[in-house]
Amino acid sequence: MTLSLHHFADQAEPAIRLAQQMNCPVQEIMTHNFPDGEVKVTVAAVTDTILLYTSLDHPNGRLISLALAASALRDNGARRIVLVAPYLCYMRQDMAFKPGEAVSQRVIGAFLAGYFDRIVTVDPHLHRTPDLQTIFPGCEADRLSATGPIAEAVRQGYDRETTLLIGPDSESRQWVDAIAGVTGLSVVIAEKIRTGDRTVTVKLPDDQAYAGKNALIVDDVISSGMTIARCAAALKLAGVEDIDVMATHMLCRDQDLAQLEKSGVGWIRSTDSIVHASNAICLAPLLAGALQKEK
């Protein structure tokens, strides 16, 4: 079975790293934007099995290009197409919280399942959906975790005696506990109260000594950065000295990063699931391990 990896231009760096891990050819998907906003997509050198690499941050435009690319690959001879989407969009809305709301997880899941034979992602932001497979009817789905690569970075760079591993809210506990299991760092889980997209209050537990310690805040997704900023401010107030941040998926804008720095955060690092200035942890080995059976 022949295998090749295809990617869009803005995903070239992580896609090429993955292709090198897989030892397979890599091709760029060409796009042309028309003045009216439509896009023309052109693919080349189609093989039996395709790894189509794109992270789905800022997804609305990406989804159309992705569907057109998958269709073109299929039309030109691809027998099996695997979507490698380290960041998966529209997962938070898994139910209608108010009358009239669309259940975006179900809609986008069915949409993607219609174009791909398998979907591979990393740390999807799921709340009440325990099984990723149920989101993609008739399509294989693999849920990987970046806790291994992140834990290795933590193990190499932080002293277990002086560093607290901080989860900024209860949802982060699964990632923080997994990393603590490898590194031996003490865990603190904060309480988050959200009243709006950028309005957040974070409270630290009272049963922990913070003064003179360093802190590493870990989360799966950092979007506006407000939760992390509030958590960092609370840690500083409690007497913590140095504060760093690690995340699987970094969606922060430049102004959001500036706000994090103002709140006392020092080093900000993320995996390369989303192309970002903070990228420091490569996911290619993790992804390649899950994709070996496609060769």
ROMI-440051 format. One line per field, with one value per residue: x, y, z of N, C-alpha, C in turn; residue in three letters; chain; residue number from 1. Coordinates in steps of 0.02 Angstrom, whole numbers, always signed. Example, Ala and Ser with C-alpha at 12.3 -4.5 7.8 and 13.67 -1.06 7.14 Angstrom:
2
n_X (+660;+642)
n_Y (-284;-112)
n_Z (+390;+354)
ca_X (+615;+684)
ca_Y (-225;-53)
ca_Z (+390;+357)
c_X (+660;+645)
c_Y (-165;+2)
c_Z (+390;+394)
r (Ala;Ser)
c (A;A)
k (1;2)
***
This chain:
295
n_X (+42;+33;+81;+54;+79;-22;-39;-95;-30;-5;+16;+137;+260;+237;+177;+275;+369;+300;+288;+422;+444;+361;+421;+376;+317;+282;+159;+106;-53;-132;-203;-317;-381;-527;-590;-721;-725;-733;-644;-520;-463;-323;-251;-110;-13;-75;-93;-129;-165;-197;-132;-205;-159;-208;-230;-373;-398;-470;-585;-687;-661;-565;-632;-708;-608;-544;-642;-656;-526;-518;-618;-564;-448;-504;-574;-467;-409;-375;-393;-408;-426;-353;-385;-279;-290;-229;-282;-452;-600;-752;-798;-845;-981;-1085;-1214;-1380;-1387;-1476;-1641;-1652;-1517;-1383;-1313;-1158;-1052;-1107;-1150;-1032;-956;-1026;-1013;-871;-852;-909;-813;-695;-600;-539;-505;-386;-341;-286;-300;-443;-569;-675;-824;-947;-943;-888;-832;-744;-770;-908;-943;-914;-995;-984;-848;-678;-599;-474;-413;-285;-163;-72;-7;+102;+218;+219;+238;+368;+441;+417;+475;+609;+636;+596;+602;+550;+538;+522;+425;+257;+124;-2;-174;-289;-426;-564;-583;-459;-396;-378;-272;-171;-155;-109;+15;+79;+91;+198;+301;+306;+275;+192;+16;-101;-266;-360;-509;-627;-733;-837;-910;-927;-861;-737;-731;-683;-660;-539;-501;-388;-353;-354;-274;-138;+36;+105;+200;+360;+371;+383;+279;+194;+77;-41;-139;-268;-321;-287;-368;-433;-351;-385;-423;-300;-226;-295;-276;-136;-120;-181;-94;+25;-16;-27;+103;+187;+336;+407;+314;+263;+190;+110;+31;-77;-150;-134;-217;-207;-203;-83;-103;-167;-66;+19;-57;-52;+83;+86;+15;+103;+158;+294;+379;+300;+237;+191;+121;+148;+23;-59;-5;+100;+179;+224;+257;+341;+348;+354;+236;+248;+313;+219;+101;+145;+166;+35;-6;+62;+5;-53;+40)
n_Y (-60;+108;+266;+436;+604;+746;+923;+1089;+1253;+1334;+1244;+1184;+1163;+1078;+972;+925;+881;+772;+692;+660;+580;+475;+433;+457;+519;+695;+816;+977;+1051;+1148;+1310;+1434;+1592;+1670;+1834;+1847;+1774;+1636;+1478;+1391;+1227;+1122;+964;+849;+710;+586;+448;+276;+276;+415;+534;+668;+816;+937;+1060;+1112;+1241;+1406;+1378;+1398;+1440;+1344;+1221;+1214;+1216;+1099;+999;+1011;+975;+841;+783;+803;+726;+598;+589;+581;+459;+414;+287;+273;+391;+479;+590;+694;+785;+877;+975;+983;+1053;+1135;+1054;+1086;+1117;+1008;+982;+1056;+1193;+1294;+1328;+1318;+1321;+1262;+1097;+1088;+997;+873;+906;+947;+833;+735;+793;+789;+651;+610;+628;+563;+414;+386;+473;+562;+634;+749;+762;+806;+929;+877;+862;+798;+686;+533;+444;+464;+406;+400;+522;+526;+455;+297;+307;+280;+330;+409;+452;+536;+579;+718;+714;+632;+680;+811;+785;+733;+846;+923;+843;+851;+984;+1038;+1053;+936;+959;+1094;+1143;+1171;+1087;+1150;+1144;+1241;+1232;+1120;+1037;+1020;+924;+788;+793;+854;+764;+651;+696;+724;+596;+546;+637;+664;+783;+893;+916;+1045;+1094;+1220;+1322;+1371;+1504;+1549;+1687;+1742;+1753;+1814;+1839;+1790;+1708;+1646;+1533;+1479;+1325;+1320;+1238;+1224;+1261;+1400;+1502;+1550;+1445;+1379;+1380;+1281;+1297;+1197;+1157;+1095;+1171;+1337;+1481;+1624;+1655;+1707;+1629;+1571;+1687;+1741;+1638;+1640;+1767;+1745;+1651;+1726;+1818;+1732;+1708;+1637;+1616;+1600;+1578;+1469;+1413;+1279;+1202;+1096;+1140;+1296;+1440;+1574;+1749;+1880;+1990;+1927;+1846;+1946;+1994;+1884;+1886;+2006;+1968;+1895;+1780;+1684;+1588;+1527;+1387;+1273;+1128;+1081;+1069;+1168;+1292;+1408;+1544;+1502;+1368;+1224;+1091;+944;+852;+754;+623;+559;+561;+490;+364;+320;+311;+214;+94;+126;+116)
n_Z (+0;-47;+22;+61;+122;+135;+140;+188;+145;+258;+357;+344;+418;+540;+471;+383;+475;+527;+411;+393;+505;+471;+358;+226;+64;+40;+3;-50;-36;-153;-151;-210;-189;-236;-286;-238;-123;-132;-143;-236;-245;-268;-291;-292;-356;-306;-195;-145;-7;+92;+203;+268;+324;+436;+557;+649;+699;+705;+617;+517;+382;+352;+351;+233;+132;+169;+147;+7;-32;+14;-64;-193;-184;-170;-292;-377;-358;-228;-109;+26;+152;+279;+405;+487;+618;+732;+819;+853;+797;+858;+964;+1090;+1101;+1140;+1163;+1160;+1251;+1272;+1210;+1034;+1003;+901;+893;+882;+888;+848;+718;+648;+668;+593;+468;+443;+450;+333;+236;+268;+307;+423;+575;+662;+812;+943;+1115;+1116;+1152;+1248;+1343;+1395;+1318;+1314;+1222;+1079;+956;+939;+889;+756;+640;+562;+537;+575;+728;+822;+978;+1039;+1167;+1226;+1345;+1372;+1292;+1346;+1483;+1479;+1442;+1555;+1654;+1622;+1645;+1769;+1947;+2061;+2196;+2216;+2132;+2094;+2016;+1924;+1898;+1812;+1824;+1862;+1751;+1698;+1771;+1729;+1637;+1712;+1820;+1750;+1703;+1824;+1873;+1803;+1827;+1963;+2026;+2143;+2148;+2117;+2107;+2044;+2069;+1952;+1904;+1782;+1701;+1579;+1408;+1423;+1556;+1707;+1863;+1973;+2102;+2224;+2313;+2493;+2569;+2542;+2540;+2468;+2463;+2409;+2320;+2151;+2004;+1883;+1765;+1686;+1545;+1432;+1324;+1280;+1256;+1255;+1359;+1481;+1593;+1630;+1656;+1766;+1857;+1869;+1926;+2050;+2103;+2114;+2209;+2315;+2346;+2262;+2166;+2026;+1875;+1752;+1596;+1513;+1372;+1276;+1161;+1087;+1067;+1085;+1049;+1004;+1089;+1193;+1244;+1290;+1395;+1480;+1515;+1586;+1697;+1768;+1715;+1655;+1558;+1416;+1341;+1209;+1126;+953;+897;+850;+741;+810;+898;+1021;+1012;+1065;+1090;+1006;+915;+819;+836;+922;+844;+731;+785;+804;+674;+605;+561;+442;+343)
ca_X (+0;+72;+59;+83;+50;-40;-51;-103;+32;+7;+30;+195;+313;+220;+161;+338;+398;+264;+307;+489;+435;+328;+462;+331;+317;+239;+136;+66;-118;-132;-267;-322;-439;-558;-610;-786;-718;-729;-577;-507;-415;-292;-207;-65;+23;-118;-75;-186;-183;-178;-136;-220;-141;-225;-261;-436;-408;-501;-606;-741;-633;-527;-676;-726;-548;-532;-691;-638;-465;-534;-656;-518;-405;-545;-588;-406;-384;-362;-440;-417;-403;-350;-377;-237;-309;-209;-335;-517;-644;-823;-813;-872;-1055;-1106;-1286;-1412;-1394;-1535;-1682;-1631;-1445;-1360;-1266;-1105;-1012;-1141;-1152;-965;-936;-1056;-983;-804;-857;-928;-757;-635;-605;-513;-487;-339;-336;-249;-334;-504;-600;-739;-850;-994;-938;-831;-805;-737;-797;-980;-952;-900;-1030;-956;-779;-632;-577;-422;-403;-219;-152;-5;+21;+168;+270;+221;+269;+440;+468;+414;+523;+677;+647;+569;+621;+490;+536;+506;+376;+188;+90;-66;-230;-327;-496;-576;-579;-388;-368;-356;-206;-123;-141;-68;+83;+106;+107;+263;+352;+308;+261;+132;-38;-151;-320;-396;-581;-642;-802;-841;-972;-927;-805;-675;-742;-667;-631;-504;-486;-342;-369;-320;-234;-73;+85;+126;+254;+426;+368;+371;+218;+185;+6;-50;-209;-272;-332;-286;-400;-424;-298;-408;-419;-230;-206;-324;-242;-69;-126;-196;-32;+70;-43;-15;+174;+226;+388;+406;+255;+266;+128;+113;-35;-79;-175;-127;-256;-200;-177;-26;-125;-182;-1;+43;-94;-25;+146;+71;-11;+157;+181;+359;+388;+238;+253;+136;+138;+138;-42;-80;+54;+97;+245;+242;+269;+405;+343;+335;+189;+258;+323;+156;+56;+173;+153;-35;-18;+104;-34;-74;+95)
ca_Y (+0;+170;+315;+503;+654;+808;+976;+1157;+1291;+1361;+1188;+1149;+1142;+1016;+918;+897;+842;+708;+653;+634;+525;+421;+416;+455;+581;+749;+860;+1035;+1062;+1217;+1346;+1500;+1628;+1715;+1897;+1842;+1735;+1564;+1451;+1334;+1181;+1076;+915;+818;+648;+548;+378;+237;+301;+485;+569;+739;+850;+1007;+1075;+1146;+1304;+1455;+1324;+1407;+1437;+1282;+1163;+1212;+1194;+1029;+958;+1012;+936;+770;+763;+800;+668;+539;+589;+567;+391;+393;+236;+283;+458;+487;+659;+705;+852;+879;+1012;+969;+1110;+1129;+999;+1107;+1119;+938;+980;+1121;+1217;+1336;+1314;+1350;+1315;+1205;+1052;+1091;+935;+823;+929;+944;+763;+701;+824;+761;+579;+599;+635;+528;+346;+385;+539;+558;+699;+750;+797;+844;+963;+843;+869;+744;+635;+492;+405;+505;+368;+414;+586;+518;+394;+260;+327;+265;+390;+397;+508;+532;+629;+749;+714;+600;+729;+867;+760;+726;+914;+943;+802;+875;+1055;+1065;+1019;+912;+983;+1166;+1162;+1147;+1076;+1184;+1140;+1303;+1217;+1048;+1001;+1007;+874;+727;+804;+869;+702;+607;+723;+715;+525;+535;+683;+666;+850;+901;+942;+1091;+1107;+1282;+1324;+1425;+1526;+1589;+1723;+1766;+1728;+1843;+1858;+1729;+1713;+1584;+1529;+1424;+1292;+1350;+1189;+1215;+1313;+1426;+1550;+1527;+1391;+1395;+1348;+1266;+1290;+1154;+1150;+1066;+1224;+1406;+1519;+1695;+1660;+1739;+1583;+1565;+1751;+1746;+1588;+1666;+1822;+1716;+1619;+1779;+1845;+1682;+1705;+1597;+1655;+1596;+1544;+1451;+1385;+1232;+1183;+1057;+1182;+1367;+1482;+1644;+1802;+1914;+2031;+1882;+1827;+2004;+1996;+1831;+1909;+2057;+1935;+1863;+1719;+1689;+1548;+1499;+1337;+1232;+1080;+1108;+1050;+1229;+1332;+1465;+1566;+1467;+1297;+1199;+1019;+915;+795;+708;+553;+533;+550;+437;+300;+300;+306;+163;+42;+149;+106)
ca_Z (+0;-50;+71;+57;+166;+101;+189;+164;+151;+326;+403;+316;+465;+576;+424;+358;+530;+530;+352;+406;+553;+436;+299;+167;+24;+64;-51;-29;-69;-178;-146;-241;-165;-283;-255;-204;-62;-144;-147;-280;-214;-316;-260;-340;-338;-261;-183;-120;+59;+103;+267;+255;+387;+450;+621;+634;+732;+660;+573;+469;+315;+342;+339;+162;+96;+187;+111;-64;-41;+22;-123;-250;-174;-185;-364;-414;-348;-159;-85;+98;+173;+352;+427;+546;+643;+802;+855;+822;+811;+871;+1009;+1155;+1101;+1131;+1175;+1157;+1320;+1271;+1151;+972;+990;+861;+926;+832;+890;+807;+648;+619;+668;+535;+409;+432;+438;+264;+190;+289;+331;+492;+601;+718;+844;+1006;+1171;+1097;+1209;+1259;+1411;+1413;+1266;+1334;+1166;+1018;+900;+931;+855;+685;+619;+506;+526;+630;+763;+873;+1025;+1070;+1219;+1228;+1413;+1371;+1272;+1394;+1544;+1468;+1445;+1625;+1692;+1607;+1658;+1831;+2009;+2095;+2265;+2220;+2081;+2099;+1952;+1935;+1851;+1823;+1838;+1873;+1688;+1682;+1817;+1696;+1608;+1766;+1857;+1708;+1702;+1891;+1880;+1772;+1852;+2036;+2053;+2183;+2108;+2145;+2060;+2061;+2053;+1904;+1896;+1720;+1691;+1510;+1369;+1449;+1626;+1744;+1930;+1991;+2173;+2242;+2376;+2551;+2606;+2509;+2551;+2403;+2469;+2391;+2270;+2081;+1979;+1812;+1749;+1627;+1523;+1365;+1275;+1303;+1202;+1271;+1409;+1542;+1649;+1650;+1684;+1833;+1898;+1883;+1973;+2116;+2126;+2134;+2272;+2368;+2362;+2214;+2134;+1953;+1848;+1681;+1569;+1457;+1347;+1213;+1105;+1102;+1022;+1107;+1006;+1033;+1146;+1249;+1273;+1327;+1458;+1522;+1542;+1636;+1757;+1804;+1682;+1623;+1498;+1389;+1290;+1186;+1074;+886;+870;+814;+727;+857;+919;+1083;+999;+1091;+1101;+942;+919;+764;+858;+948;+787;+689;+818;+792;+602;+574;+528;+375;+295)
c_X (+44;+39;+92;+46;+38;-58;-64;-40;+47;+21;+95;+243;+293;+205;+225;+373;+365;+284;+377;+486;+406;+369;+419;+336;+268;+222;+96;+2;-120;-201;-262;-386;-464;-581;-677;-784;-717;-656;-574;-452;-389;-244;-164;-38;-16;-94;-137;-212;-155;-183;-147;-211;-167;-254;-321;-450;-435;-535;-652;-716;-598;-573;-695;-666;-533;-579;-674;-575;-479;-571;-610;-471;-442;-557;-527;-372;-369;-415;-455;-387;-409;-340;-335;-249;-291;-257;-400;-566;-715;-842;-848;-948;-1082;-1180;-1314;-1425;-1455;-1575;-1657;-1558;-1430;-1311;-1207;-1063;-1042;-1139;-1084;-938;-962;-1026;-915;-807;-876;-871;-697;-650;-582;-495;-443;-330;-301;-288;-394;-539;-671;-760;-892;-993;-878;-796;-804;-771;-870;-993;-949;-932;-998;-883;-737;-610;-529;-410;-335;-214;-80;+26;+90;+223;+276;+256;+344;+473;+469;+468;+594;+690;+627;+588;+557;+484;+512;+450;+308;+158;+17;-116;-275;-401;-504;-568;-507;-359;-342;-287;-153;-105;-96;+5;+116;+127;+176;+317;+358;+295;+196;+79;-82;-203;-360;-470;-594;-717;-804;-909;-978;-866;-738;-682;-737;-640;-599;-485;-441;-365;-326;-271;-166;-28;+113;+189;+322;+428;+368;+310;+221;+110;+0;-124;-209;-278;-326;-310;-390;-367;-321;-405;-348;-206;-232;-291;-172;-71;-139;-133;+18;+49;-29;+59;+216;+277;+383;+346;+266;+200;+145;+42;-28;-95;-172;-162;-247;-175;-118;-46;-143;-117;+28;+8;-69;+41;+136;+47;+42;+184;+248;+360;+321;+255;+192;+163;+126;+73;-73;-17;+50;+168;+270;+260;+339;+406;+315;+291;+201;+271;+259;+109;+80;+161;+84;-49;+21;+64;-59;-21;+88)
c_Y (+62;+224;+382;+550;+718;+861;+1042;+1197;+1313;+1307;+1152;+1122;+1079;+958;+885;+857;+774;+664;+623;+575;+464;+395;+407;+520;+632;+796;+918;+1038;+1135;+1247;+1413;+1533;+1677;+1779;+1893;+1799;+1660;+1543;+1394;+1292;+1132;+1030;+882;+752;+607;+475;+342;+263;+371;+502;+642;+776;+921;+1013;+1119;+1203;+1355;+1418;+1342;+1406;+1371;+1223;+1158;+1187;+1120;+982;+955;+970;+861;+744;+755;+740;+603;+533;+568;+502;+370;+343;+244;+351;+463;+561;+659;+777;+856;+919;+1003;+1022;+1088;+1071;+1021;+1104;+1049;+928;+1051;+1144;+1263;+1319;+1353;+1344;+1254;+1163;+1043;+1028;+882;+842;+921;+873;+726;+728;+793;+687;+563;+601;+590;+458;+340;+456;+529;+628;+692;+791;+838;+870;+936;+851;+808;+688;+590;+456;+447;+472;+386;+479;+578;+453;+362;+275;+307;+331;+372;+460;+498;+585;+653;+747;+681;+648;+787;+845;+754;+795;+939;+907;+829;+945;+1081;+1020;+1000;+938;+1055;+1188;+1130;+1141;+1099;+1168;+1200;+1293;+1141;+1008;+983;+950;+813;+734;+815;+805;+655;+631;+714;+643;+508;+576;+685;+734;+850;+938;+989;+1104;+1168;+1275;+1384;+1440;+1572;+1622;+1753;+1741;+1753;+1867;+1795;+1747;+1645;+1587;+1468;+1390;+1319;+1303;+1175;+1274;+1336;+1469;+1518;+1471;+1421;+1357;+1338;+1253;+1249;+1150;+1120;+1121;+1291;+1449;+1594;+1706;+1689;+1693;+1577;+1629;+1759;+1697;+1612;+1723;+1797;+1684;+1671;+1808;+1798;+1674;+1663;+1642;+1653;+1555;+1532;+1419;+1336;+1212;+1139;+1103;+1255;+1408;+1556;+1689;+1837;+1956;+1989;+1860;+1884;+2010;+1942;+1853;+1962;+2026;+1896;+1800;+1731;+1652;+1516;+1451;+1296;+1178;+1114;+1084;+1107;+1270;+1397;+1481;+1529;+1394;+1276;+1124;+988;+853;+743;+636;+521;+516;+492;+368;+274;+286;+250;+110;+62;+135;+39)
c_Z (+0;-7;+56;+103;+128;+153;+153;+181;+222;+377;+385;+369;+505;+530;+398;+413;+536;+471;+361;+455;+518;+377;+237;+128;+52;+6;-22;-70;-89;-172;-181;-218;-217;-248;-218;-141;-71;-150;-196;-249;-266;-279;-314;-311;-287;-256;-156;-53;+69;+177;+251;+321;+388;+519;+608;+683;+681;+602;+515;+397;+301;+323;+266;+121;+108;+149;+37;-77;-36;-38;-184;-244;-191;-260;-405;-393;-277;-137;-11;+116;+248;+368;+491;+568;+717;+846;+817;+845;+830;+917;+1073;+1158;+1087;+1147;+1168;+1228;+1327;+1208;+1090;+955;+947;+902;+878;+831;+844;+733;+615;+618;+608;+470;+394;+417;+366;+215;+207;+314;+404;+511;+662;+747;+912;+1058;+1148;+1159;+1219;+1332;+1430;+1361;+1281;+1276;+1103;+959;+887;+893;+779;+660;+557;+491;+587;+663;+818;+913;+1060;+1124;+1217;+1297;+1415;+1351;+1320;+1458;+1537;+1471;+1517;+1666;+1683;+1633;+1726;+1891;+2046;+2166;+2269;+2174;+2095;+2029;+1961;+1879;+1863;+1836;+1843;+1809;+1670;+1722;+1780;+1666;+1662;+1804;+1816;+1707;+1770;+1903;+1852;+1807;+1928;+2066;+2093;+2142;+2148;+2091;+2084;+2044;+2008;+1904;+1835;+1714;+1621;+1474;+1396;+1521;+1669;+1813;+1946;+2065;+2186;+2306;+2433;+2586;+2576;+2526;+2483;+2407;+2453;+2340;+2200;+2057;+1904;+1801;+1685;+1610;+1453;+1312;+1310;+1246;+1215;+1320;+1475;+1602;+1675;+1683;+1755;+1881;+1917;+1933;+2044;+2145;+2151;+2202;+2330;+2384;+2316;+2179;+2058;+1930;+1774;+1661;+1513;+1437;+1286;+1155;+1124;+1048;+1036;+1051;+1041;+1093;+1206;+1284;+1315;+1394;+1506;+1554;+1596;+1702;+1795;+1773;+1647;+1556;+1478;+1333;+1272;+1140;+1006;+855;+830;+802;+767;+879;+981;+1073;+1023;+1099;+1037;+951;+865;+786;+884;+891;+744;+720;+805;+719;+568;+537;+459;+323;+260)
r (Met;Thr;Leu;Ser;Leu;His;His;Phe;Ala;Asp;Gln;Ala;Glu;Pro;Ala;Ile;Arg;Leu;Ala;Gln;Gln;Met;Asn;Cys;Pro;Val;Gln;Glu;Ile;Met;Thr;His;Asn;Phe;Pro;Asp;Gly;Glu;Val;Lys;Val;Thr;Val;Ala;Ala;Val;Thr;Asp;Thr;Ile;Leu;Leu;Tyr;Thr;Ser;Leu;Asp;His;Pro;Asn;Gly;Arg;Leu;Ile;Ser;Leu;Ala;Leu;Ala;Ala;Ser;Ala;Leu;Arg;Asp;Asn;Gly;Ala;Arg;Arg;Ile;Val;Leu;Val;Ala;Pro;Tyr;Leu;Cys;Tyr;Met;Arg;Gln;Asp;Met;Ala;Phe;Lys;Pro;Gly;Glu;Ala;Val;Ser;Gln;Arg;Val;Ile;Gly;Ala;Phe;Leu;Ala;Gly;Tyr;Phe;Asp;Arg;Ile;Val;Thr;Val;Asp;Pro;His;Leu;His;Arg;Thr;Pro;Asp;Leu;Gln;Thr;Ile;Phe;Pro;Gly;Cys;Glu;Ala;Asp;Arg;Leu;Ser;Ala;Thr;Gly;Pro;Ile;Ala;Glu;Ala;Val;Arg;Gln;Gly;Tyr;Asp;Arg;Glu;Thr;Thr;Leu;Leu;Ile;Gly;Pro;Asp;Ser;Glu;Ser;Arg;Gln;Trp;Val;Asp;Ala;Ile;Ala;Gly;Val;Thr;Gly;Leu;Ser;Val;Val;Ile;Ala;Glu;Lys;Ile;Arg;Thr;Gly;Asp;Arg;Thr;Val;Thr;Val;Lys;Leu;Pro;Asp;Asp;Gln;Ala;Tyr;Ala;Gly;Lys;Asn;Ala;Leu;Ile;Val;Asp;Asp;Val;Ile;Ser;Ser;Gly;Met;Thr;Ile;Ala;Arg;Cys;Ala;Ala;Ala;Leu;Lys;Leu;Ala;Gly;Val;Glu;Asp;Ile;Asp;Val;Met;Ala;Thr;His;Met;Leu;Cys;Arg;Asp;Gln;Asp;Leu;Ala;Gln;Leu;Glu;Lys;Ser;Gly;Val;Gly;Trp;Ile;Arg;Ser;Thr;Asp;Ser;Ile;Val;His;Ala;Ser;Asn;Ala;Ile;Cys;Leu;Ala;Pro;Leu;Leu;Ala;Gly;Ala;Leu;Gln;Lys;Glu;Lys)
c (A;A;A;A;A;A;A;A;A;A;A;A;A;A;A;A;A;A;A;A;A;A;A;A;A;A;A;A;A;A;A;A;A;A;A;A;A;A;A;A;A;A;A;A;A;A;A;A;A;A;A;A;A;A;A;A;A;A;A;A;A;A;A;A;A;A;A;A;A;A;A;A;A;A;A;A;A;A;A;A;A;A;A;A;A;A;A;A;A;A;A;A;A;A;A;A;A;A;A;A;A;A;A;A;A;A;A;A;A;A;A;A;A;A;A;A;A;A;A;A;A;A;A;A;A;A;A;A;A;A;A;A;A;A;A;A;A;A;A;A;A;A;A;A;A;A;A;A;A;A;A;A;A;A;A;A;A;A;A;A;A;A;A;A;A;A;A;A;A;A;A;A;A;A;A;A;A;A;A;A;A;A;A;A;A;A;A;A;A;A;A;A;A;A;A;A;A;A;A;A;A;A;A;A;A;A;A;A;A;A;A;A;A;A;A;A;A;A;A;A;A;A;A;A;A;A;A;A;A;A;A;A;A;A;A;A;A;A;A;A;A;A;A;A;A;A;A;A;A;A;A;A;A;A;A;A;A;A;A;A;A;A;A;A;A;A;A;A;A;A;A;A;A;A;A;A;A;A;A;A;A;A;A;A;A;A;A;A;A;A;A;A;A;A;A)
k (1;2;3;4;5;6;7;8;9;10;11;12;13;14;15;16;17;18;19;20;21;22;23;24;25;26;27;28;29;30;31;32;33;34;35;36;37;38;39;40;41;42;43;44;45;46;47;48;49;50;51;52;53;54;55;56;57;58;59;60;61;62;63;64;65;66;67;68;69;70;71;72;73;74;75;76;77;78;79;80;81;82;83;84;85;86;87;88;89;90;91;92;93;94;95;96;97;98;99;100;101;102;103;104;105;106;107;108;109;110;111;112;113;114;115;116;117;118;119;120;121;122;123;124;125;126;127;128;129;130;131;132;133;134;135;136;137;138;139;140;141;142;143;144;145;146;147;148;149;150;151;152;153;154;155;156;157;158;159;160;161;162;163;164;165;166;167;168;169;170;171;172;173;174;175;176;177;178;179;180;181;182;183;184;185;186;187;188;189;190;191;192;193;194;195;196;197;198;199;200;201;202;203;204;205;206;207;208;209;210;211;212;213;214;215;216;217;218;219;220;221;222;223;224;225;226;227;228;229;230;231;232;233;234;235;236;237;238;239;240;241;242;243;244;245;246;247;248;249;250;251;252;253;254;255;256;257;258;259;260;261;262;263;264;265;266;267;268;269;270;271;272;273;274;275;276;277;278;279;280;281;282;283;284;285;286;287;288;289;290;291;292;293;294;295)
***
